[in-house]
Amino acid sequence: APGSGNGSAQTPYKIETLAHLKWLSYTPSVLNKHFVLANDINATETANWANGYGFKPIASSPHWFKGSFDGKGYTISGLTINRPNSNSIGFFGRLQVGTIANLHLKDAKITGRTNIGILAGSLARATIENCSADGTLRGYKDLGGLIGFSTNKSSISKSKSSGAVIGTQERIGGLVGHNYTTSEITDCYSSSSVTGPKWVGGLVGLNTINSKILRCYSIG
């Protein structure tokens, strides 16, 4: 566990090492707490974790992340997650009323099945602000370079994605796979290359049910 902080909004847990991130991914009881990143973290060794499955997403199903994670502008590089038969896969698996801000992921390699994003797989009434994701993402459907599936009034703002998104089914986007049920994407862009057979977009694969995209662009 982190050496400093108690998880409150006033004194968040301070994440300083890859071991702290692993602790977070294996400790569901703290998923409603508050966290700050204290420095850059090199995560390249995750490629060798769990017999090649790599990092276990924070808040894997059936859990949800309901707290806050402030990256303070720091970068986590070289994260590998290789779970091709699992859903809601990303650095964070699933966020509900949770917030991620000021966090950057670089040179990530993420593989999953459905609802796959480098930063997070699934959002429900969640907030993403000032984040970036770079790397290679592979999956079946509902995948995006930043977020796979954003729903239930979720908000993504001032964020970007780069790298490659490769899907084999549908709803495949450079930034977000599926933007759904009054969710918003604002002031974002993607330079990711995107590959897939159906509902494919440089920014978003599919945008439905009163969802909005404002002041965004893609150059992938």
N, C-alpha and C positions, 0 to 999 in steps of 0.2 A: 504494500500500500504506500501511497505517497507519504513523505516524511513531514510535509507541512500542509496546513489547511484542514478544515473539518467538513467541507462540503456545503457550507452555508453560502448564501449570496454574498455576505459580508467577508467571509474567509473561505474562499473556494479551495478545493483540493488543487495543489500545484503539481502538474504533470511534467516531469523532468526527464524521464527515460522510457525506453521501449518496454521495460518491465512494468512500468506504471500503466502503460496502455494495455498491456496484457492483463494486468490486474483488473482494469476497468471492464475489459471484455468478458471476464470470468466472474464478475461480482454483481449479479442482478440487483442486489439490495441497495446499490448506490446510484441506480439509473435515474433517480429523481433529484440528484444532487447537482452542485455547481462545480465546474472545473475550469482551470486556465492552463494554457500551455506556457511553460517557462522558457523554452528554447527550441531550436530546431532539433528534430529527431531523425536519425538514419534508421530506416526500417528494412534495409535490404536483406537482413538475415531471416525475415519472415518467409522468404522463399523456401527455406528448409524446415519450417515448422510443421508439426502435425502430419508427418509423412507426406509432405508436399501440398497439403490442403492450405497451408499458410495461416495468416492471421484469422482469428475468429471474430467476425463483425461484432462491434459493440452493440448491445441490444438486439441479439439474434432472436428470431421467433421462438417462443411466444412472447418475448419481452418487448417493451417499448422504452426508448429514452425519453424522459419527460423533464429533464433538467436543462442546464445550459453548458455549452462548451465554447470558451473564448480562446481562439488560437493566438491572440495578441500579435497577429501578423507573421507568426512563425510557420515553418514548413516541415511537413513529415514526408520524407522521400523514400522511394523504393519499396512501398508497401505491396505485398503480394497476397491475394486471396484467390484460391483455386478450388471452387466448390460448385462444379457445373450442374449438379442436381439439386441445388438449394435455391430457395427464393428469398427476396429481400436481402440482397447482399451488397455490401459496400463497407467503407471504413466504419460507418454506422449502418446497422441493419434497418431499424425502424424507429422513427421519431413521431411522438404524439404530444402535441403542445410543447415540444422541446425547441431549443434554439441552438444553432451553430453559427458562430460569427468569426470573422477575421482569421480564417484557417486556410492553409494552402497545402494541397497534396500534389506531389511531383513524382514523375516516373513510376506511377502505380501500374500494377498488372492485376486486373480484377476479372474473374470468370464466375458466372452464376447462371441461373436459369431464367427466372421471371422477377421483375422489379429490381433492376440492377443499376447502381450508379457508383462512381468512384467515391464520392463523398457519402452518399446515403442511398439505400435501396428504395425505401418508402417513407413518405411524409403524410401525416394527418394533422391538420391544424397546426402545422409546425412553421418555424421561421428560419430561413437561411439568409445571411447577409454578409457581403464582402468576403466571399470565399472563392477559391479557385481549385480546379482539379485538372491534372494532366496525366495522361497515360493511355494504356490500351485496355479497352473494355470489351468483353465477349459475353454473349448470352443468347437467349431464345426470344423473349419479347419483353416489352416495357423496360427498355434500357436507355439511359442517357449518360453523357459524359460526366455530368455533375450528379444528377438525381434520376432515378428510374421512374418512379410513380409519385406524383404530387397531387394530393386530394384534400377535400374538406377544408377549404379556405386557407390552404397553406400559402406562404409568401416566400418567394425567392427574389432577392434584389442585389444589385451591384456585384454580381458574380460572373465567373467565366469558366470555360472549359477548353481544353486543347488535347490533341492526340488523335486516337482512332476509336470509333465505336462500331463494332461488328456484330450484327444480329442476324438470326436465321429465321425469324418469324415476322413480327409486326410491332408497330409503335416504337420506333427507334429514332432517337434524336441526339444531336450533338451536345445539347445541354440537358434536356429533359425528355424522357421517353413519352410519357403521357401526363398532360396537365389537365386536371379533372376537377369537377364540382367546385366552382367559384374560387379556384386558386389563381394566384397572380404571379407573373414573372415580369420584373421591372428592371430596367437599366442593366441588362445582361448581354453578353455575347459569347459566341462559340467559334473557335477556329478548328474544331475537330472534323476529321474526315468521317463520313457516316456511310455504312454499307448495310443493306437489308432489302428484302423483297416487297414489303408492304407498309404503308404509313410511315414513311421515312422523311425526316426533315433535318436540315442543317442546324436548326435551333431546337425544334420540338417535333417529335414524331406525330402526335395527335393532340389537339387542343379542343376540349368539349365541355358542355354543360356550364355555360356562363363563366368560363375561365377567361382570363385576360392576359395578353402579352403587350407590354408597353415599353417603348424606347429600347428595343433589342435588335440585334443583327447577328448574322452568321457569315463567316468568310471561309468555311470549310470546303 
